Amino acid sequence: MKESGLTYRQIGDLLGFSRQYAHQLYSGYHTLNVVKGKRKVLTLIIKERDDNFCRFCGAQDNLIIHHIDGDTSNNQSYNLTTMCQRCHKALHCNQNKT
């Protein structure tokens, strides 16, 4: 969104947030309580931050958001990364073997 030339005010208007809150979310200063459809907003923000690529293999298809520390309630941007479903599955399969 931001890379598309939109201002924080425009992003906020699109997502139903204030300009300041949109900036805080996009910059990682604030976490988003993931309720009532807000998960999609958070997903879009994290994917865009990661340039819409899997951070492991570079794939651009079937992208999801992974909680690095495994705590699905920790939605701080530093705890979230973009992964393709294939890498995500491989990661969890390897974790289960240890």
The first five atom37 places (N, CA, C, CB, O) and aatype in JSON, in Angstrom:
{
  "aatype": [12, 11, 6, 15, 7, 10, 16, 18, 1, 5, 9, 7, 3, 10, 10, 7, 13, 15, 1, 5, 18, 0, 8, 5, 10, 18, 15, 7, 18, 8, 16, 10, 2, 19, 19, 11, 7, 11, 1, 11, 19, 10, 16, 10, 9, 9, 11, 6, 1, 3, 3, 2, 13, 4, 1, 13, 4, 7, 0, 5, 3, 2, 10, 9, 9, 8, 8, 9, 3, 7, 3, 16, 15, 2, 2, 5, 15, 18, 2, 10, 16, 16, 12, 4, 5, 1, 4, 8, 11, 0, 10, 8, 4, 2, 5, 2, 11, 16],
  "atom_mask": [
    [1, 1, 1, 1, 1],
    [1, 1, 1, 1, 1],
    [1, 1, 1, 1, 1],
    [1, 1, 1, 1, 1],
    [1, 1, 1, 0, 1],
    [1, 1, 1, 1, 1],
    [1, 1, 1, 1, 1],
    [1, 1, 1, 1, 1],
    [1, 1, 1, 1, 1],
    [1, 1, 1, 1, 1],
    [1, 1, 1, 1, 1],
    [1, 1, 1, 0, 1],
    [1, 1, 1, 1, 1],
    [1, 1, 1, 1, 1],
    [1, 1, 1, 1, 1],
    [1, 1, 1, 0, 1],
    [1, 1, 1, 1, 1],
    [1, 1, 1, 1, 1],
    [1, 1, 1, 1, 1],
    [1, 1, 1, 1, 1],
    [1, 1, 1, 1, 1],
    [1, 1, 1, 1, 1],
    [1, 1, 1, 1, 1],
    [1, 1, 1, 1, 1],
    [1, 1, 1, 1, 1],
    [1, 1, 1, 1, 1],
    [1, 1, 1, 1, 1],
    [1, 1, 1, 0, 1],
    [1, 1, 1, 1, 1],
    [1, 1, 1, 1, 1],
    [1, 1, 1, 1, 1],
    [1, 1, 1, 1, 1],
    [1, 1, 1, 1, 1],
    [1, 1, 1, 1, 1],
    [1, 1, 1, 1, 1],
    [1, 1, 1, 1, 1],
    [1, 1, 1, 0, 1],
    [1, 1, 1, 1, 1],
    [1, 1, 1, 1, 1],
    [1, 1, 1, 1, 1],
    [1, 1, 1, 1, 1],
    [1, 1, 1, 1, 1],
    [1, 1, 1, 1, 1],
    [1, 1, 1, 1, 1],
    [1, 1, 1, 1, 1],
    [1, 1, 1, 1, 1],
    [1, 1, 1, 1, 1],
    [1, 1, 1, 1, 1],
    [1, 1, 1, 1, 1],
    [1, 1, 1, 1, 1],
    [1, 1, 1, 1, 1],
    [1, 1, 1, 1, 1],
    [1, 1, 1, 1, 1],
    [1, 1, 1, 1, 1],
    [1, 1, 1, 1, 1],
    [1, 1, 1, 1, 1],
    [1, 1, 1, 1, 1],
    [1, 1, 1, 0, 1],
    [1, 1, 1, 1, 1],
    [1, 1, 1, 1, 1],
    [1, 1, 1, 1, 1],
    [1, 1, 1, 1, 1],
    [1, 1, 1, 1, 1],
    [1, 1, 1, 1, 1],
    [1, 1, 1, 1, 1],
    [1, 1, 1, 1, 1],
    [1, 1, 1, 1, 1],
    [1, 1, 1, 1, 1],
    [1, 1, 1, 1, 1],
    [1, 1, 1, 0, 1],
    [1, 1, 1, 1, 1],
    [1, 1, 1, 1, 1],
    [1, 1, 1, 1, 1],
    [1, 1, 1, 1, 1],
    [1, 1, 1, 1, 1],
    [1, 1, 1, 1, 1],
    [1, 1, 1, 1, 1],
    [1, 1, 1, 1, 1],
    [1, 1, 1, 1, 1],
    [1, 1, 1, 1, 1],
    [1, 1, 1, 1, 1],
    [1, 1, 1, 1, 1],
    [1, 1, 1, 1, 1],
    [1, 1, 1, 1, 1],
    [1, 1, 1, 1, 1],
    [1, 1, 1, 1, 1],
    [1, 1, 1, 1, 1],
    [1, 1, 1, 1, 1],
    [1, 1, 1, 1, 1],
    [1, 1, 1, 1, 1],
    [1, 1, 1, 1, 1],
    [1, 1, 1, 1, 1],
    [1, 1, 1, 1, 1],
    [1, 1, 1, 1, 1],
    [1, 1, 1, 1, 1],
    [1, 1, 1, 1, 1],
    [1, 1, 1, 1, 1],
    [1, 1, 1, 1, 1]
  ],
  "atom_positions": [
    [[0.81, -1.19, 0.0], [0.0, 0.0, 0.0], [0.86, 1.25, 0.0], [-0.92, 0.0, 1.19], [0.71, 2.11, -0.87]],
    [[1.75, 1.37, 0.97], [2.6, 2.54, 1.05], [3.5, 2.62, -0.17], [3.44, 2.51, 2.34], [3.74, 3.71, -0.7]],
    [[4.01, 1.47, -0.63], [4.87, 1.45, -1.81], [4.1, 1.83, -3.06], [5.5, 0.08, -1.97], [4.7, 2.19, -4.07]],
    [[2.78, 1.75, -3.01], [1.94, 2.12, -4.15], [1.73, 3.62, -4.23], [0.6, 1.42, -4.07], [1.04, 4.1, -5.13]],
    [[2.32, 4.37, -3.3], [2.21, 5.82, -3.32], [1.08, 6.37, -2.48], [0.0, 0.0, 0.0], [0.81, 7.57, -2.52]],
    [[0.41, 5.52, -1.72], [-0.67, 5.99, -0.85], [-0.11, 6.64, 0.4], [-1.61, 4.84, -0.47], [0.92, 6.2, 0.91]],
    [[-0.76, 7.66, 0.88], [-0.37, 8.28, 2.14], [-0.96, 7.47, 3.29], [-0.85, 9.76, 2.2], [-1.84, 6.63, 3.08]],
    [[-0.47, 7.73, 4.5], [-1.03, 7.03, 5.66], [-2.5, 7.41, 5.85], [-0.22, 7.37, 6.94], [-3.29, 6.58, 6.31]],
    [[-2.87, 8.63, 5.51], [-4.27, 9.04, 5.61], [-5.12, 8.21, 4.64], [-4.42, 10.57, 5.31], [-6.2, 7.74, 5.01]],
    [[-4.65, 8.03, 3.41], [-5.38, 7.24, 2.43], [-5.48, 5.78, 2.85], [-4.72, 7.34, 1.06], [-6.53, 5.15, 2.69]],
    [[-4.38, 5.25, 3.38], [-4.4, 3.86, 3.87], [-5.39, 3.75, 5.02], [-2.98, 3.41, 4.32], [-6.2, 2.82, 5.06]],
    [[-5.33, 4.69, 5.95], [-6.27, 4.69, 7.08], [-7.71, 4.77, 6.62], [0.0, 0.0, 0.0], [-8.57, 4.05, 7.13]],
    [[-7.98, 5.62, 5.65], [-9.34, 5.74, 5.12], [-9.8, 4.43, 4.48], [-9.42, 6.88, 4.09], [-10.95, 4.01, 4.66]],
    [[-8.91, 3.79, 3.74], [-9.25, 2.51, 3.09], [-9.56, 1.42, 4.11], [-8.12, 2.06, 2.19], [-10.45, 0.59, 3.91]],
    [[-8.8, 1.42, 5.21], [-8.91, 0.35, 6.2], [-9.79, 0.7, 7.39], [-7.55, -0.01, 6.7], [-10.05, -0.15, 8.25]],
    [[-10.26, 1.94, 7.44], [-11.12, 2.36, 8.54], [-10.37, 2.74, 9.79], [0.0, 0.0, 0.0], [-10.9, 2.6, 10.9]],
    [[-9.13, 3.22, 9.65], [-8.31, 3.64, 10.77], [-7.94, 5.1, 10.63], [-7.04, 2.77, 10.87], [-8.09, 5.69, 9.56]],
    [[-7.45, 5.69, 11.72], [-6.92, 7.04, 11.63], [-5.57, 7.0, 10.91], [-6.77, 7.67, 13.05], [-4.96, 5.94, 10.8]],
    [[-5.12, 8.14, 10.44], [-3.81, 8.25, 9.78], [-2.71, 7.8, 10.74], [-3.56, 9.69, 9.3], [-1.8, 7.07, 10.36]],
    [[-2.82, 8.25, 11.98], [-1.8, 7.92, 12.97], [-1.76, 6.42, 13.25], [-2.05, 8.69, 14.27], [-0.68, 5.83, 13.33]],
    [[-2.92, 5.8, 13.39], [-2.97, 4.37, 13.68], [-2.45, 3.56, 12.49], [-4.41, 3.94, 14.03], [-1.76, 2.56, 12.67]],
    [[-2.78, 4.0, 11.27], [-2.27, 3.33, 10.07], [-0.74, 3.39, 10.05], [-2.85, 3.98, 8.78], [-0.08, 2.4, 9.72]],
    [[-0.17, 4.55, 10.4], [1.28, 4.69, 10.44], [1.88, 3.78, 11.51], [1.67, 6.16, 10.71], [2.9, 3.13, 11.27]],
    [[1.27, 3.73, 12.68], [1.78, 2.9, 13.77], [1.75, 1.42, 13.39], [0.97, 3.13, 15.04], [2.71, 0.7, 13.66]],
    [[0.68, 0.98, 12.77], [0.58, -0.42, 12.35], [1.62, -0.73, 11.29], [-0.82, -0.73, 11.82], [2.33, -1.73, 11.38]],
    [[1.7, 0.12, 10.3], [2.61, -0.12, 9.18], [4.06, -0.11, 9.63], [2.39, 0.92, 8.08], [4.88, -0.87, 9.12]],
    [[4.38, 0.73, 10.58], [5.75, 0.88, 11.06], [6.11, -0.1, 12.17], [5.97, 2.27, 11.55], [7.27, -0.18, 12.57]],
    [[5.13, -0.85, 12.67], [5.39, -1.84, 13.7], [5.39, -1.3, 15.11], [0.0, 0.0, 0.0], [5.8, -1.99, 16.04]],
    [[4.93, -0.07, 15.28], [4.89, 0.53, 16.62], [3.71, 0.04, 17.44], [4.86, 2.03, 16.52], [3.71, 0.17, 18.66]],
    [[2.72, -0.5, 16.79], [1.49, -0.88, 17.47], [1.06, -2.24, 16.96], [0.38, 0.18, 17.24], [1.29, -2.58, 15.8]],
    [[0.45, -3.01, 17.81], [-0.09, -4.29, 17.41], [-1.58, -4.13, 17.11], [0.14, -5.37, 18.5], [-2.23, -3.21, 17.59]],
    [[-2.1, -5.03, 16.32], [-3.5, -5.0, 15.95], [-4.19, -6.15, 16.64], [-3.68, -5.07, 14.41], [-3.83, -7.31, 16.44]],
    [[-5.19, -5.85, 17.44], [-5.98, -6.92, 18.03], [-6.76, -7.56, 16.9], [-6.94, -6.39, 19.16], [-7.56, -6.91, 16.24]],
    [[-6.52, -8.83, 16.67], [-7.07, -9.5, 15.5], [-8.47, -10.02, 15.83], [-6.16, -10.66, 15.05], [-8.66, -11.14, 16.28]],
    [[-9.43, -9.15, 15.57], [-10.84, -9.49, 15.78], [-11.67, -8.88, 14.67], [-11.34, -9.01, 17.17], [-11.27, -7.9, 14.05]],
    [[-12.81, -9.48, 14.42], [-13.82, -8.94, 13.49], [-13.23, -8.5, 12.16], [-14.52, -7.77, 14.12], [-13.41, -7.35, 11.75]],
    [[-12.55, -9.4, 11.48], [-12.05, -9.11, 10.15], [-10.76, -8.32, 10.1], [0.0, 0.0, 0.0], [-10.27, -8.04, 9.0]],
    [[-10.19, -7.95, 11.23], [-8.95, -7.17, 11.24], [-7.75, -8.03, 10.85], [-8.73, -6.54, 12.62], [-6.7, -7.5, 10.48]],
    [[-7.89, -9.34, 10.94], [-6.8, -10.25, 10.56], [-6.39, -10.0, 9.11], [-7.23, -11.73, 10.76], [-5.21, -10.04, 8.78]],
    [[-7.37, -9.75, 8.26], [-7.06, -9.52, 6.85], [-6.21, -8.25, 6.68], [-8.35, -9.4, 6.03], [-5.3, -8.21, 5.85]],
    [[-6.52, -7.23, 7.46], [-5.75, -5.97, 7.41], [-4.31, -6.24, 7.84], [-6.4, -4.88, 8.32], [-3.37, -5.81, 7.17]],
    [[-4.14, -6.94, 8.94], [-2.81, -7.25, 9.44], [-2.04, -8.08, 8.41], [-2.89, -8.0, 10.79], [-0.86, -7.83, 8.17]],
    [[-2.7, -9.03, 7.8], [-2.08, -9.87, 6.78], [-1.58, -9.02, 5.62], [-3.07, -10.92, 6.28], [-0.46, -9.2, 5.14]],
    [[-2.41, -8.09, 5.16], [-2.01, -7.22, 4.06], [-0.8, -6.36, 4.43], [-3.18, -6.32, 3.64], [0.12, -6.19, 3.62]],
    [[-0.79, -5.83, 5.63], [0.31, -4.98, 6.08], [1.61, -5.77, 6.13], [0.0, -4.36, 7.45], [2.65, -5.29, 5.66]],
    [[1.58, -6.96, 6.71], [2.8, -7.76, 6.85], [3.29, -8.24, 5.49], [2.55, -8.97, 7.77], [4.49, -8.21, 5.22]],
    [[2.38, -8.69, 4.63], [2.8, -9.13, 3.3], [3.44, -7.99, 2.52], [1.6, -9.69, 2.52], [4.45, -8.19, 1.84]],
    [[2.87, -6.81, 2.62], [3.45, -5.67, 1.91], [4.81, -5.31, 2.49], [2.51, -4.47, 1.98], [5.74, -5.01, 1.74]],
    [[4.93, -5.34, 3.8], [6.22, -5.06, 4.42], [7.29, -6.01, 3.9], [6.12, -5.16, 5.95], [8.44, -5.62, 3.7]],
    [[6.9, -7.27, 3.67], [7.82, -8.3, 3.2], [7.86, -8.39, 1.67], [7.44, -9.65, 3.78], [8.34, -9.38, 1.11]],
    [[7.36, -7.36, 1.0], [7.37, -7.25, -0.47], [6.63, -8.39, -1.18], [8.8, -7.23, -0.96], [6.92, -8.71, -2.33]],
    [[5.66, -8.99, -0.49], [4.83, -10.06, -1.06], [5.65, -11.24, -1.57], [4.0, -9.5, -2.19], [5.36, -11.81, -2.62]],
    [[6.69, -11.58, -0.81], [7.53, -12.74, -1.1], [7.64, -13.6, 0.15], [8.93, -12.3, -1.58], [7.6, -13.09, 1.27]],
    [[7.77, -14.91, -0.05], [8.11, -15.8, 1.06], [9.51, -15.41, 1.51], [8.04, -17.33, 0.64], [10.42, -15.31, 0.68]],
    [[9.7, -15.18, 2.79], [11.0, -14.75, 3.32], [12.03, -15.89, 3.31], [10.83, -14.22, 4.75], [13.2, -15.66, 3.59]],
    [[11.58, -17.11, 2.98], [12.49, -18.25, 2.98], [12.91, -18.66, 1.58], [11.84, -19.41, 3.68], [14.1, -18.88, 1.33]],
    [[11.94, -18.77, 0.65], [12.29, -19.25, -0.69], [12.04, -18.23, -1.79], [11.51, -20.51, -0.99], [12.45, -18.45, -2.94]],
    [[11.37, -17.14, -1.48], [11.11, -16.11, -2.48], [9.85, -16.31, -3.3], [0.0, 0.0, 0.0], [9.57, -15.53, -4.21]],
    [[9.08, -17.35, -2.99], [7.84, -17.6, -3.74], [6.87, -16.43, -3.57], [7.18, -18.92, -3.28], [6.89, -15.73, -2.55]],
    [[6.02, -16.24, -4.58], [5.03, -15.16, -4.53], [3.61, -15.69, -4.44], [5.17, -14.27, -5.73], [2.67, -14.9, -4.36]],
    [[3.43, -17.0, -4.47], [2.1, -17.59, -4.45], [1.84, -18.3, -3.13], [1.94, -18.58, -5.61], [2.76, -18.73, -2.44]],
    [[0.56, -18.41, -2.79], [0.12, -19.14, -1.59], [0.81, -18.63, -0.32], [0.4, -20.63, -1.75], [1.3, -19.41, 0.49]],
    [[0.83, -17.31, -0.15], [1.5, -16.7, 0.99], [0.59, -16.65, 2.22], [1.97, -15.3, 0.64], [-0.61, -16.39, 2.12]],
    [[1.2, -16.89, 3.36], [0.5, -16.8, 4.64], [1.4, -16.05, 5.62], [0.13, -18.23, 5.19], [2.57, -15.77, 5.32]],
    [[0.86, -15.73, 6.78], [1.63, -15.06, 7.82], [1.93, -16.07, 8.93], [0.86, -13.82, 8.38], [1.04, -16.77, 9.41]],
    [[3.19, -16.12, 9.31], [3.66, -17.05, 10.35], [4.06, -16.29, 11.6], [4.85, -17.89, 9.83], [4.72, -15.26, 11.52]],
    [[3.65, -16.81, 12.77], [4.06, -16.24, 14.06], [5.4, -16.88, 14.43], [2.98, -16.5, 15.18], [5.46, -18.07, 14.72]],
    [[6.45, -16.1, 14.42], [7.81, -16.6, 14.62], [7.95, -17.31, 15.96], [8.8, -15.46, 14.54], [8.58, -18.37, 16.03]],
    [[7.39, -16.74, 17.03], [7.53, -17.36, 18.35], [6.47, -18.43, 18.64], [7.47, -16.29, 19.42], [6.45, -19.02, 19.72]],
    [[5.58, -18.67, 17.67], [4.54, -19.69, 17.83], [3.34, -19.24, 18.64], [0.0, 0.0, 0.0], [2.38, -19.99, 18.76]],
    [[3.37, -18.05, 19.19], [2.27, -17.52, 19.99], [1.32, -16.74, 19.08], [2.81, -16.61, 21.15], [1.63, -15.61, 18.67]],
    [[0.2, -17.33, 18.76], [-0.74, -16.71, 17.82], [-1.42, -15.47, 18.38], [-1.79, -17.7, 17.4], [-2.11, -14.76, 17.64]],
    [[-1.25, -15.21, 19.66], [-1.81, -13.98, 20.21], [-0.8, -12.83, 20.16], [-2.26, -14.21, 21.65], [-1.16, -11.68, 20.43]],
    [[0.44, -13.13, 19.82], [1.48, -12.1, 19.72], [1.52, -11.58, 18.28], [2.88, -12.67, 20.14], [2.2, -12.14, 17.42]],
    [[0.77, -10.51, 18.04], [0.66, -9.96, 16.69], [1.53, -8.72, 16.5], [-0.77, -9.63, 16.39], [1.22, -7.87, 15.66]],
    [[2.6, -8.6, 17.26], [3.56, -7.53, 17.03], [4.23, -7.81, 15.67], [4.63, -7.44, 18.19], [4.5, -8.96, 15.33]],
    [[4.48, -6.75, 14.92], [5.02, -6.96, 13.57], [6.35, -7.69, 13.57], [5.17, -5.62, 12.87], [6.65, -8.42, 12.63]],
    [[7.17, -7.5, 14.62], [8.46, -8.19, 14.67], [8.3, -9.7, 14.84], [9.29, -7.64, 15.81], [9.25, -10.45, 14.6]],
    [[7.12, -10.15, 15.24], [6.86, -11.58, 15.44], [6.18, -12.22, 14.23], [6.0, -11.79, 16.67], [5.88, -13.41, 14.27]],
    [[5.95, -11.47, 13.19], [5.22, -11.97, 12.03], [6.1, -11.93, 10.79], [3.95, -11.16, 11.81], [6.84, -10.97, 10.57]],
    [[6.01, -12.97, 9.99], [6.76, -13.02, 8.74], [5.91, -13.68, 7.67], [8.1, -13.79, 8.92], [5.01, -14.47, 7.96]],
    [[6.2, -13.34, 6.43], [5.48, -13.9, 5.29], [6.17, -15.18, 4.84], [5.4, -12.89, 4.12], [7.39, -15.22, 4.66]],
    [[5.37, -16.23, 4.67], [5.89, -17.51, 4.19], [4.91, -18.08, 3.18], [6.11, -18.51, 5.37], [3.71, -17.81, 3.23]],
    [[5.43, -18.88, 2.26], [4.54, -19.63, 1.38], [4.07, -20.87, 2.17], [5.25, -20.05, 0.02], [4.7, -21.28, 3.14]],
    [[2.98, -21.43, 1.74], [2.43, -22.57, 2.47], [3.4, -23.75, 2.49], [1.09, -23.0, 1.85], [3.46, -24.5, 3.47]],
    [[4.16, -23.91, 1.41], [5.11, -25.03, 1.34], [6.2, -24.9, 2.42], [5.77, -25.1, -0.06], [6.48, -25.86, 3.14]],
    [[6.79, -23.7, 2.53], [7.84, -23.49, 3.55], [7.25, -23.57, 4.96], [8.52, -22.12, 3.34], [7.89, -24.08, 5.87]],
    [[6.03, -23.06, 5.12], [5.38, -23.09, 6.42], [5.16, -24.54, 6.87], [4.05, -22.33, 6.38], [5.41, -24.89, 8.02]],
    [[4.68, -25.36, 5.95], [4.46, -26.78, 6.26], [5.78, -27.46, 6.59], [3.77, -27.5, 5.07], [5.86, -28.23, 7.55]],
    [[6.81, -27.19, 5.81], [8.13, -27.79, 6.06], [8.67, -27.37, 7.42], [9.12, -27.4, 4.95], [9.24, -28.18, 8.14]],
    [[8.5, -26.1, 7.76], [8.97, -25.6, 9.05], [8.3, -26.35, 10.2], [8.71, -24.09, 9.17], [8.97, -26.8, 11.13]],
    [[6.98, -26.48, 10.13], [6.27, -27.15, 11.22], [6.53, -28.65, 11.25], [4.78, -26.89, 11.09], [6.55, -29.26, 12.32]],
    [[6.74, -29.25, 10.08], [7.08, -30.68, 10.07], [8.44, -30.9, 10.74], [7.1, -31.23, 8.62], [8.61, -31.86, 11.49]],
    [[9.4, -30.02, 10.46], [10.74, -30.14, 11.08], [10.67, -29.87, 12.57], [11.73, -29.18, 10.42], [11.41, -30.5, 13.33]],
    [[9.81, -28.95, 13.02], [9.68, -28.67, 14.44], [9.1, -29.87, 15.18], [8.8, -27.45, 14.66], [9.49, -30.14, 16.32]],
    [[8.19, -30.58, 14.54], [7.56, -31.73, 15.18], [8.52, -32.91, 15.3], [6.32, -32.15, 14.4], [8.31, -33.78, 16.14]],
    [[9.57, -32.95, 14.48], [10.54, -34.05, 14.54], [11.55, -33.9, 15.64], [11.25, -34.17, 13.23], [12.22, -34.86, 16.03]],
    [[11.68, -32.67, 16.17], [12.7, -32.45, 17.2], [12.17, -32.71, 18.57], [13.22, -31.05, 17.13], [12.9, -32.57, 19.55]]
  ]
}
